Amino acid sequence: GTAVALWLGVGATLPIDKSLTLNLF
């Protein structure tokens, strides 16, 4: 969905946030 695309976009910029997001989901 759109939310996932936004999270992936943020994760691409901030690897740390991406890791935290993957842990949550």
C-alpha positions as CSV (number, residue, x, y, z in Angstrom):
1,G,0.0,0.0,0.0
2,T,0.9,3.7,0.1
3,A,2.0,3.5,3.7
4,V,4.5,0.7,2.9
5,A,5.9,2.8,0.0
6,L,6.4,5.8,2.4
7,W,8.1,3.6,5.0
8,L,10.4,2.1,2.4
9,G,11.2,5.6,1.2
10,V,12.1,6.7,4.7
11,G,14.1,3.5,5.3
12,A,16.1,4.1,2.1
13,T,17.1,7.4,3.6
14,L,17.5,6.3,7.2
15,P,18.7,2.7,7.4
16,I,18.3,2.8,11.2
17,D,14.6,3.7,11.0
18,K,14.1,1.0,8.3
19,S,15.5,-1.6,10.7
20,L,13.2,-0.5,13.5
21,T,10.3,-0.6,11.1
22,L,11.1,-4.1,9.9
23,N,11.3,-5.2,13.6
24,L,7.9,-3.7,14.3
25,F,6.4,-5.3,11.2
